[in-house]
């Protein structure tokens, strides 16, 4: 790949993806022309167009702007979600363009910074965004490439002219995180996931071992208590946990006025009375990890406490979309059984005794095939479970693999299969008390519709 300072303009395939869009914004902020393609318009692509980027939504090489059709001046960045036979990708290859994966570009950008790479099969987006907020508010200059839209900053990219650190979500998919050389490496979980790429759970763990092995000599590894990995020598290893024993853990967890308040035990002492600015027990655990990173980078106690209280969260991460005296609607990106369990358990703890309806869109045929029993166990924690069709993303259908695989083993009192167009009619027949939407596919396109329905609806009877 050509040096970052030699790049003149970029064309992004999958520009609406959360990772590629952050790179598009990075180069746009540097004053470079940026253009790209994505399948459908979204609020994120709308924002990029408002920032001056030329984006189209039809797969056609003829729509590539003329000024981006010169291999000498244009770097093409793509996400692994773009299929190899994509017409524009094929055209760029045939014309001899330099084509690089998103992860390779992020790796090149990170080499001039002390990188904080936050990895794990769940939790990494929230921890990355929390860490970026903590460092920013504590006066530690950092750039941040976040895997979600920060509600504090309304973006997935933070840049500081005097940045010392780069905070980056280290994505294990397609082994992308092996392009990073972290000064601080965080590992939240190594659950069996992306088995379409890795094949076995053991291969997943081996990839995480390769990631932490890339930690700079003299750097730090922060790993969740109970995650077993072979760690490299020459680095400092630290553990974290929601509750101890661990190097960083919450010694007190209480709920005051609807929010979690904790005391954080660290190797340097205890930081007391920290109010977590976002709901959800999983967010408390994520906050422990983010605050541990803040301590390792030298953030002061008072700065950590103040910043954690002002953290507003990440879009689609335990994101409260509607609240009234009779109804609560929360949207969450969770798409792995462990994430679903944490989300539902958090709602139970925060709102004991209330009736929970969960709408889940499975993501990927392979993940559904491999984890359908685990999904059923997690979703059985709901009072009412509604399953949408599987979102295929990059995959072709697998015979016999449908949402029915999950539904048949759910033990909730009420359970339904539902097409997207039938969701609102189904909700009209029910009386959702607490409503959750969960999934990593295009269920996010239903969130504004459901929010509007919550604001306008009066439901007379229960289904």
Protein Blocks (a to p, Z undefined) as FASTA:
>chain_A
ZZfklpfbdcdehklpmklmmmmmmmmmnopacddddfbdcfklmmmmmnopacdfbdcf
klpcfklmcfklpccdddfklcfklmklmmmmmnopacddfklmmmmmmmmpccdddedj
ehjlmmmmmmmmmmmmnopacddddfbdcfklopabdcdfkbfbdcddddfehhlmmmpc
cfbdcdfbfcdehklmnopaklmmmmmmmmmmmpcghiacdddehiacdddehiacdddd
fbdcdfbdcfbdcdeehiacdddddfkbccehiacfbgcjklmmmmmmmmmmmmmnopaf
klmmmmmmmpgbjehiapafbdcfkbccdddfbfbfklmmmmmmmmmmmmghiacddddd
dehjklmmmmmmmmmmmmmmpmbdcdddddfkjaccdehiafklmmmmpcbfbdcdddfk
lmmmmmmmpccfbdcdedjblmlmmmmmmmmmmmmpccfbdZZ
